[in-house]
Amino acid sequence: MARLKVTQTRSEIGGKRNHRETLRTLGLKRIGDVVVKEDRPEIRGMVRTVTHLVAVEEVE
């Protein structure tokens, strides 16, 4: 199954509460943090919510 590599590129400071909570749910705490998640619709939706704060790559 495909995986997504999600990297936080911008700060959550000054953002909406929903965006901050979404980053925490993804496991991102600070700029430069990287997590690898399964490519599922739930994860895609979370990434879409904070697309302006993260960079996403597909990995195997």
C-alpha positions as CSV (number, residue, x, y, z in Angstrom):
1,M,0.0,0.0,0.0
2,A,1.2,3.5,-0.8
3,R,2.4,5.8,2.0
4,L,2.5,9.6,2.3
5,K,5.5,11.5,3.7
6,V,4.2,14.6,5.3
7,T,6.6,17.4,6.3
8,Q,5.6,20.5,8.3
9,T,7.0,23.5,6.4
10,R,5.2,26.4,8.1
11,S,4.3,27.4,11.7
12,E,0.9,26.8,13.2
13,I,1.2,30.0,15.2
14,G,-1.7,32.4,14.4
15,G,-3.6,29.6,12.6
16,K,-7.1,28.4,13.3
17,R,-7.6,26.0,16.1
18,N,-8.8,23.3,13.7
19,H,-5.5,23.5,11.8
20,R,-3.4,23.3,14.9
21,E,-5.3,20.2,16.1
22,T,-5.0,18.6,12.7
23,L,-1.2,19.0,12.7
24,R,-1.1,17.4,16.2
25,T,-3.3,14.6,15.0
26,L,-0.9,13.9,12.1
27,G,1.9,13.9,14.7
28,L,3.6,17.1,13.6
29,K,4.8,19.4,16.4
30,R,7.4,21.8,14.8
31,I,8.7,23.0,11.5
32,G,10.8,20.3,9.9
33,D,9.0,17.4,11.5
34,V,8.4,14.4,9.2
35,V,5.8,11.6,9.5
36,V,5.0,8.7,7.2
37,K,1.3,7.7,7.1
38,E,-0.7,5.2,5.2
39,D,-2.4,6.7,2.1
40,R,-6.0,6.5,3.3
41,P,-8.9,8.9,2.7
42,E,-8.9,10.1,6.4
43,I,-5.2,11.1,6.1
44,R,-5.7,12.7,2.7
45,G,-8.6,14.8,4.2
46,M,-6.4,15.9,7.1
47,V,-3.6,16.9,4.7
48,R,-6.0,18.8,2.6
49,T,-7.1,20.8,5.6
50,V,-3.5,22.0,6.3
51,T,-2.1,21.9,2.8
52,H,-0.7,25.4,3.2
53,L,1.4,24.3,6.2
54,V,2.8,21.0,5.0
55,A,4.6,19.4,2.0
56,V,3.5,15.9,0.9
57,E,5.3,13.2,-1.1
58,E,4.2,9.7,-2.0
59,V,6.7,7.0,-0.9
60,E,6.6,3.2,-1.1
